[in-house]
Amino acid sequence: MLERIEADYLIETPGDTEKAADVMAGEQSSGTFAPIPGETVELKARSAARVEALELLEEVASPSLPGSIAAPGSACRRARVTLSWPLDNIGTDLIGLMATVSGNLFELKQFSGLRILDIRLPEAFAAAYDGPKFGISGTRSLAGVDAGPLIGTIIKPSVGLSAAETAAAVAELLEAGIDFIKDDELQADGWYCPFDERVKAVMQVIRSHSQGTGRKAMFAFNVTGEVDQMRRRHDLVLAEGGTCVMVSLNSVGLSGLLGLTRHSQLPIHGHRNGWGYLSRAPMLGWSYIAWQKFWRLAGVDHMHCNGLSNKFAEPDESVIASARECLTPMFDSKPCMAMPVFSSGQTVHQAQDTYQALGSADLIHAAGGGIMAHPGGPAAGVAGLRQAWDAAMAGIPAGDYALGHPELAAALKAFQK
């Protein structure tokens, strides 16, 4: 059983890799740039970080990032490094963990590149945090979807609709048979579409529709704000019969999220907007594999993972690895699994590849334009995407399945690239 906190890094340095790894360990535990009297042998044995592994990788012709001790145009060496820390240094403090594994590492002059690849935690963290309260099974139960993906969409235009206009759009989507709808991350509590008005208007149409069908679609209301605001907004959604709230994770931070999850009685839909500034440079920042573990442990039930052939810069391999990680248990005693959310330029064309690559339909497939821009309207858009998934899970090529399903056929033609 793991007794120490461990983190893996990809580093790039113009100097000696072993010395660079030692600097990392010192900077993130008991050491600093010069020897100090208080750092005794006994203290180091008790509290210092250790370099557990160092694997040399390729040499590159020039530094990836500015500001290091490397001369312009000089060669640098890359390596994979594993550091570990005694649990006693921070206990099970999740915010302290974030500072411990990242802290000032990105600024150190010894490095012309540094990226956090993964973290592994002792079981003590599982006992200290609830993790997702609903996760996959709870989400399926609330949405009334026992098998297959949740077919979802995003209210568009992102901003500009009033509360009444938003509710009208929701009503149309409900008639189309949608499973999941979410606010755009830009829609919070603006003057043109106040949060309270939007919740009451949207939930009125959701309640009315569910009375006729016996099924309540899930709507993720964006509660992002200060902690007291998020709690109050959550309580309004709960009182109105809502079944999900959404949070922009990078905006509220770990403390803000914990302030909500420890109060919440609803699934938390975690939006990762801003993720690019943490990840887009290949030799800087975070791997999603490491980053998402903090949020799952803190209680996020749904995690955005981007989508295949997406409109952003992330390659498909990274998207699938991220989604797989969300479905991978974190601890022996507590899985802390979250439902991955595929979005960003999604249409019927990604269903088969997504299912084959992930090997699971435990996901939300959120298509905005891929539903709303269907030539037959939103109802045909929902039907076409659902048909694409039916074909994928049955192992039937989408083109063959489309011969008997006109909504899918029209979508394949409309959204071909």
C-alpha positions in Angstrom: 0.0 0.0 0.0 1.3 3.4 -1.0 2.5 5.3 2.1 3.9 8.4 0.5 2.5 10.9 -2.0 4.1 10.5 -5.4 4.1 12.7 -8.5 5.6 12.1 -12.0 7.1 14.9 -14.0 8.4 15.5 -17.5 11.4 17.9 -17.2 13.7 19.6 -19.6 17.0 21.1 -18.4 20.2 22.4 -19.9 22.1 21.2 -16.8 22.6 17.9 -15.1 19.3 16.1 -14.8 20.1 14.5 -11.4 21.0 17.9 -9.9 17.8 19.4 -11.4 15.7 16.6 -9.8 17.4 17.3 -6.5 16.5 21.0 -6.8 12.9 20.0 -7.4 12.8 17.9 -4.3 14.4 20.5 -2.1 12.3 23.4 -3.4 9.1 21.4 -2.7 10.0 20.3 0.8 12.6 21.2 3.3 15.3 22.8 1.2 15.9 26.2 -0.5 18.6 27.8 -2.8 21.2 27.6 0.0 21.9 25.4 3.0 20.1 26.7 6.2 20.9 25.8 9.8 17.4 24.4 10.6 17.6 21.7 7.9 19.2 19.0 10.1 19.9 15.5 9.0 17.0 14.4 11.3 14.6 16.9 9.7 15.6 15.9 6.2 15.1 12.2 7.0 11.6 13.1 8.3 10.3 15.7 5.8 12.5 15.9 2.7 11.1 14.9 -0.7 12.8 12.0 -2.4 13.7 11.4 -6.0 12.3 8.0 -6.5 13.1 7.5 -10.2 14.8 9.4 -13.0 14.6 8.2 -16.6 16.6 10.0 -19.2 14.8 10.8 -22.4 15.8 12.6 -25.6 18.0 15.6 -26.1 16.6 18.6 -27.8 18.5 21.3 -29.8 17.1 24.3 -27.9 15.2 25.2 -24.8 11.4 24.9 -25.0 10.7 27.8 -22.7 12.4 31.2 -22.0 14.0 32.2 -18.7 16.1 29.2 -17.9 19.9 29.1 -17.4 20.2 27.7 -20.9 22.0 29.9 -23.4 19.9 30.6 -26.6 20.2 27.7 -29.0 21.9 25.4 -26.5 20.9 21.8 -26.2 18.7 20.5 -23.3 18.0 17.1 -21.9 14.5 15.8 -21.1 13.8 13.2 -18.4 10.9 11.6 -16.5 11.2 12.2 -12.8 9.2 10.8 -9.8 9.2 12.6 -6.5 7.7 11.5 -3.3 6.8 13.2 0.0 5.9 11.8 3.4 2.2 12.1 4.2 3.1 13.9 7.4 4.2 17.0 5.5 0.7 18.0 4.6 -1.6 15.3 5.9 -4.7 15.0 3.7 -5.0 18.7 2.8 -6.0 18.8 -0.8 -5.0 22.5 -1.2 -1.7 21.8 0.4 -1.2 18.9 -2.0 -1.7 21.2 -5.0 1.0 23.5 -3.6 3.3 20.5 -2.9 3.3 18.9 -6.3 3.3 22.2 -8.3 4.3 25.2 -6.1 7.2 27.2 -7.6 8.5 24.4 -9.8 7.4 26.0 -13.1 9.5 29.1 -12.3 12.8 27.5 -11.5 15.7 28.6 -13.7 17.1 25.1 -13.8 14.2 24.1 -16.1 13.4 25.0 -19.7 10.4 22.8 -19.4 8.4 21.1 -16.6 5.1 19.3 -16.8 3.2 17.3 -14.1 2.2 13.9 -15.6 0.5 12.0 -12.8 0.0 11.8 -9.0 -0.6 8.8 -6.7 -2.0 9.2 -3.2 -2.2 7.1 -0.1 -5.6 5.7 1.0 -5.7 8.3 3.7 -7.0 10.8 1.1 -9.9 8.5 0.3 -11.0 8.5 3.9 -10.7 12.3 4.1 -12.8 13.2 1.1 -16.2 12.1 -0.1 -15.4 12.1 -3.8 -18.3 12.2 -6.2 -21.6 11.8 -4.4 -23.5 10.6 -7.5 -20.9 9.7 -10.1 -22.0 7.4 -13.0 -24.8 5.4 -11.4 -26.4 8.4 -9.6 -26.3 10.4 -12.7 -28.0 7.7 -14.7 -30.6 7.2 -12.1 -31.5 10.9 -11.9 -31.5 11.3 -15.8 -33.5 8.1 -16.3 -30.9 6.6 -18.7 -30.0 3.0 -17.7 -27.7 2.3 -20.6 -25.9 4.0 -23.4 -24.6 7.6 -23.3 -26.5 10.6 -22.0 -27.3 12.5 -25.2 -26.8 16.2 -24.3 -26.5 19.7 -25.6 -25.7 23.2 -24.6 -28.0 26.2 -24.7 -26.9 28.3 -27.7 -26.5 31.2 -28.2 -24.2 31.1 -25.2 -25.4 34.5 -24.0 -28.1 36.9 -25.2 -31.2 34.8 -24.5 -33.5 36.0 -21.8 -34.8 33.6 -19.1 -38.0 33.1 -21.1 -36.2 32.5 -24.3 -33.9 30.0 -22.6 -36.9 28.2 -21.2 -38.5 28.1 -24.7 -35.3 26.5 -26.1 -35.4 23.9 -23.3 -39.0 23.1 -24.1 -38.1 22.4 -27.7 -35.2 20.2 -26.6 -37.4 18.3 -24.1 -39.9 17.5 -26.9 -36.9 16.3 -28.9 -36.1 13.7 -26.2 -32.9 15.1 -24.9 -31.3 13.5 -21.8 -29.0 16.4 -20.6 -28.8 20.1 -21.1 -26.4 22.6 -19.7 -25.8 26.3 -19.4 -22.9 27.6 -21.4 -20.0 28.5 -19.0 -20.5 32.2 -20.1 -24.1 32.2 -18.8 -24.0 32.8 -15.1 -26.1 35.6 -13.5 -26.1 38.5 -16.1 -28.6 41.3 -16.0 -30.3 40.1 -19.2 -30.7 36.6 -17.9 -30.6 36.6 -14.1 -29.9 33.2 -12.5 -33.0 33.0 -10.4 -35.3 33.9 -13.3 -33.6 31.4 -15.5 -33.9 28.6 -13.0 -37.5 29.2 -12.3 -38.5 29.5 -16.0 -36.5 26.4 -17.1 -37.6 24.2 -14.2 -41.2 25.1 -14.9 -41.0 23.6 -18.4 -39.0 20.7 -17.1 -41.5 19.9 -14.4 -44.4 20.3 -16.9 -42.8 18.0 -19.4 -41.9 15.3 -16.8 -45.6 15.2 -15.6 -46.5 14.0 -19.1 -43.6 11.7 -19.7 -42.6 10.5 -16.2 -39.0 11.3 -17.0 -37.1 14.5 -16.0 -34.2 15.6 -18.2 -31.1 16.8 -16.4 -30.2 20.5 -16.7 -26.9 21.7 -15.3 -27.3 25.3 -14.1 -24.1 27.3 -13.9 -23.8 28.2 -10.3 -20.2 29.5 -10.6 -19.6 32.4 -8.2 -18.4 33.1 -4.6 -19.0 30.3 -2.1 -22.1 31.8 -0.5 -23.5 32.6 -4.0 -22.9 29.0 -5.2 -24.6 27.5 -2.1 -27.6 29.8 -2.5 -27.9 29.1 -6.2 -27.6 25.4 -5.5 -30.4 25.6 -3.0 -32.7 27.4 -5.4 -32.1 24.7 -8.1 -32.8 22.0 -5.5 -36.0 23.7 -4.3 -37.2 24.0 -7.9 -36.7 20.3 -8.5 -33.5 20.5 -10.5 -31.1 17.6 -10.6 -27.6 19.1 -11.5 -25.4 22.2 -11.1 -22.4 23.2 -13.1 -19.2 24.8 -11.8 -16.3 26.4 -13.8 -13.5 24.7 -11.9 -10.6 27.0 -12.7 -12.7 30.0 -11.8 -13.6 28.9 -8.3 -10.5 26.8 -7.3 -10.3 23.9 -5.0 -11.4 25.8 -1.9 -14.5 27.2 -3.7 -15.4 23.8 -5.0 -15.1 22.1 -1.7 -17.3 24.9 -0.2 -20.0 23.8 -2.6 -19.5 20.0 -2.7 -19.7 19.7 1.1 -23.0 21.5 0.9 -24.4 20.1 -2.2 -27.3 17.5 -2.6 -27.0 17.5 -6.4 -24.5 16.2 -8.9 -21.7 18.6 -9.7 -20.9 19.1 -13.4 -17.3 20.2 -13.7 -16.4 22.5 -16.6 -12.7 22.9 -17.3 -12.8 26.2 -19.3 -9.4 27.7 -19.1 -7.8 24.3 -19.4 -5.6 25.4 -22.4 -3.5 27.8 -20.3 -2.6 24.9 -18.0 -1.9 22.4 -20.7 -1.4 23.6 -24.3 2.4 24.1 -24.1 3.7 20.5 -24.3 6.6 21.2 -21.9 4.7 23.3 -19.3 1.8 22.9 -17.0 -0.3 19.8 -16.3 -1.4 16.6 -17.8 -5.2 16.1 -17.4 -4.4 12.7 -15.9 -3.0 14.4 -12.8 -5.2 17.5 -12.7 -8.5 15.8 -12.8 -7.7 13.7 -9.7 -8.0 16.8 -7.5 -11.5 17.6 -8.7 -12.8 14.0 -8.5 -11.5 13.7 -5.0 -13.1 17.1 -4.1 -16.5 15.8 -5.3 -17.0 16.5 -9.1 -19.4 14.0 -10.7 -19.0 14.9 -14.4 -15.6 15.9 -15.9 -15.2 17.7 -19.3 -12.7 15.9 -21.4 -13.1 17.6 -24.8 -14.1 15.4 -27.7 -12.7 13.5 -30.7 -12.0 15.7 -33.8 -12.8 18.6 -31.6 -12.7 22.3 -32.4 -9.8 22.9 -30.1 -6.1 22.0 -30.2 -6.1 18.8 -28.2 -5.3 15.5 -30.1 -7.7 12.6 -29.9 -5.2 10.4 -28.0 -5.2 12.9 -25.2 -9.0 13.2 -25.1 -9.4 9.4 -24.8 -6.7 9.1 -22.2 -8.4 11.8 -20.1 -11.8 10.0 -20.4 -10.3 6.7 -19.5 -8.8 8.2 -16.4 -12.1 9.5 -15.2 -13.4 5.9 -15.4 -10.4 4.5 -13.6 -10.7 4.0 -9.8 -8.4 6.1 -7.7 -8.3 4.0 -4.6 -9.0 0.4 -3.6 -11.4 1.6 -0.9 -13.2 4.3 -2.9 -13.3 4.5 -6.8 -14.0 8.2 -7.0 -15.0 7.7 -10.7 -16.6 10.6 -12.6 -18.6 10.5 -15.8 -16.6 11.9 -18.7 -18.2 14.6 -20.8 -17.4 14.7 -24.5 -18.1 18.1 -26.1 -16.6 20.8 -28.4 -17.7 20.4 -32.1 -19.3 17.0 -31.6 -21.7 15.4 -34.2 -22.8 11.9 -35.2 -19.4 11.4 -36.9 -17.6 10.9 -33.5 -19.9 8.4 -31.9 -18.4 5.2 -33.3 -14.8 6.3 -32.9 -15.5 7.4 -29.3 -17.1 4.2 -28.3 -14.4 2.0 -29.9 -11.6 4.0 -28.4 -13.1 4.3 -24.9 -14.7 0.9 -24.7 -17.6 2.3 -22.6 -20.8 4.2 -23.0 -20.6 5.7 -19.5 -20.4 9.2 -20.7 -22.3 12.4 -21.7 -22.0 13.2 -25.4 -22.9 16.9 -25.6 -23.4 18.3 -29.1 -24.5 21.9 -29.5 -24.5 22.6 -33.2 -24.5 18.9 -33.9 -28.0 18.8 -32.6 -29.3 22.3 -33.1 -28.1 22.7 -36.6 -29.6 19.4 -37.9 -31.5 20.2 -41.1 -34.5 18.5 -39.6 -34.4 20.5 -36.4 -33.4 19.6 -32.8 -35.7 16.6 -32.6 -34.0 15.1 -35.6 -30.7 16.1 -34.2 -31.3 14.2 -31.0 -32.6 11.2 -32.8 -29.7 11.2 -35.2 -27.1 11.3 -32.5 -28.9 8.6 -30.5 -29.0 6.4 -33.7 -25.3 7.0 -34.2 -24.7 5.6 -30.7 -27.1 2.7 -31.2 -25.1 1.8 -34.3 -21.8 2.1 -32.6 -22.7 -0.1 -29.6 -24.2 -2.7 -32.0 -21.0 -2.7 -34.1 -22.8 -1.6 -37.2 -21.1 1.1 -39.5 -23.0 4.4 -39.2 -23.5 4.5 -43.0 -25.2 1.1 -43.0 -27.4 1.9 -40.0 -28.4 5.2 -41.7 -30.1 3.3 -44.5 -33.0 2.7 -42.2 -32.7 5.8 -40.1 -33.3 9.1 -42.0 -32.3 11.3 -39.1 -28.8 9.7 -38.9 -28.5 9.8 -42.7 -29.3 13.5 -42.8 -26.8 14.2 -40.0 -24.0 12.3 -41.6 -24.5 14.3 -44.8 -25.0 17.7 -43.1 -21.9 17.5 -40.8 -19.4 15.7 -43.1 -16.0 17.4 -43.1 
